[in-house]
Amino acid sequence: MNVQLHNSGVSEGLRHYWLPFTANRYFKRHPKIIASAKGAYFTMEDGRRLFDCLSGLWCCPLGHGHPHIAEVLKRQAETLDYATAFQISNPVTLSFAARVAAMAPKGLDQVFFTNSGSESVDTAIKLAIAYHRARGEGQRFRIIGRERGYHGVGMGGISVGGMVANRKAFAPIMMPGVDHLPDTYSREHMAFSRGQPTWGAHRANDLERLVALHDASTIAAVIVEPLQGSAGVIVPPVGYLQRLRDICSRHGILLIFDEVITGFGRLGTNFGAERVGVRPDLLTFAKGVTNGTVPMGGVIASQEIYETFMTGPEESVEFFHGYTYSGHPLAAAVGHATLDIMEKEGLIVRARALEPALENGIHALRGTTGILDIRNFGLAAAIDLEPFEGRPGLRALRVFERALDNGLLVRFTGDTIAVGPPFISTKQELASMCETLGNVIRSVTSPDA
Ligand SMILES: Cc1ncc(COP(=O)(O)O)c(C=O)c1O
């Protein structure tokens, strides 16, 4: 059979494709179609070349079209394209679990595979609840999330998440017993912080308030992102996560780090936990683990949590949970290829080394009309724009579209622009990304601009 990539048929597709997290009617009147990608650049159907400012959706740190990944993917598809993960396994999945565990913070040793960040979060929540039950503390059913947190779109994830637009339509079917910590952002106290703000560790004390309200004996876990990515790169204040850790430990509450964005190098360390010096009990990952080429996610649990499940007759299933595609061989193979490249090319070290270039470039935009705040941590940064009166989100949409005309693909949520460039970027590319973004922001001065 001829190999065909089916690159035509866009207009027919526009009639049938319901895009996720997208203003569908606007998109279909103003379609934006990507044709191909190589390295740190996309090429649009009309030939425009775009610097991939957000590494896909935070998931392609190595850039696109890496020949080693393509080759491994083909070879694995020819060798073992699929095998169930229930009651049987295969070498590539097993060896990948060992490799992920070896990269994880010390003491986090057991890897449970999923296919996305959302599934990882729901899995971590279920693990936390079932863990306490197995210890004879089944009354610990509450999960504490955080305002403006993003934990995907599963029922667990939207319940513990704190982004109102993702929650409000589903209020009647939310998970019971969930409460939220306040988020750590305060423009008044931390605008234009470089790296971790020094204000805000005290916001962790609210966990003590929730413990006093609900009693620790009803709380199973706290889940937070070490860096709040989707809400617009909200950086943890110095000492905040450690304080959460201390309070959790004091009350027997599990701490879950959702590292779907920060896992695999975004903060210049294997996991964000390492960068902030705090060890969670459960850690979720996805995205960068396979460089976005094949979907994969997972949860890494402490040995103690794993051992707690390992009771009863040896032939009994200990955790009634899993996915048809858990530990998919293609994903595991691409995961190995991704880590091979990261190691060989020293890309996590490179991400750390690029951080000052991004920080300096982005903060040079301070003072630009329409910019209310700029923040950065790791190889991630965000700019808050002043919304156009009565039209929230429109200014950022205009910047997004003008950026496309100027060779940048950025991400926007509300009136915040986020960037998280690939680790293969050069300092010059980061400088030019920031400069162009500044010019674009300056050029968007009215809703019709
Ligand atoms: C911290 C965090 N958790 C979970 C998710 C959900 O991941 P997915 O879209 O793969 O389900 C995301 C996605 O951006 C995320 O940033």
The ligand as a Tripos MOL2 file, in Angstrom:
@<TRIPOS>MOLECULE
LIG
   16    16     1     0     0
SMALL
NO_CHARGES

@<TRIPOS>ATOM
      1 C1         -0.3860   20.0200   35.8690 C.3       1 LIG1
      2 C2         -1.2440   19.3410   34.8640 C.ar      1 LIG1
      3 N1         -1.9410   18.2480   35.2070 N.ar      1 LIG1
      4 C3         -2.7010   17.5830   34.3410 C.ar      1 LIG1
      5 C4         -2.8100   17.9970   33.0390 C.ar      1 LIG1
      6 C5         -3.6860   17.2560   32.0800 C.3       1 LIG1
      7 O1         -2.9330   16.5850   31.1630 O.3       1 LIG1
      8 P1         -3.6210   15.9670   29.8480 P.3       1 LIG1
      9 O2         -4.0470   17.1150   29.0210 O.co2     1 LIG1
     10 O3         -2.5190   15.1300   29.2510 O.co2     1 LIG1
     11 O4         -4.7590   15.1310   30.3140 O.co2     1 LIG1
     12 C6         -2.0900   19.1190   32.6160 C.ar      1 LIG1
     13 C7         -2.1740   19.5900   31.2350 C.2       1 LIG1
     14 O5         -1.7260   20.6520   30.8730 O.2       1 LIG1
     15 C8         -1.3020   19.8240   33.5500 C.ar      1 LIG1
     16 O6         -0.6270   20.9180   33.2170 O.3       1 LIG1
@<TRIPOS>BOND
     1     1     2 1
     2     2     3 ar
     3     2    15 ar
     4     3     4 ar
     5     4     5 ar
     6     5     6 1
     7     5    12 ar
     8     6     7 1
     9     7     8 1
    10     8     9 2
    11     8    10 1
    12     8    11 1
    13    12    13 1
    14    12    15 ar
    15    13    14 2
    16    15    16 1
@<TRIPOS>SUBSTRUCTURE
     1 LIG1         1 GROUP 0 **** ****
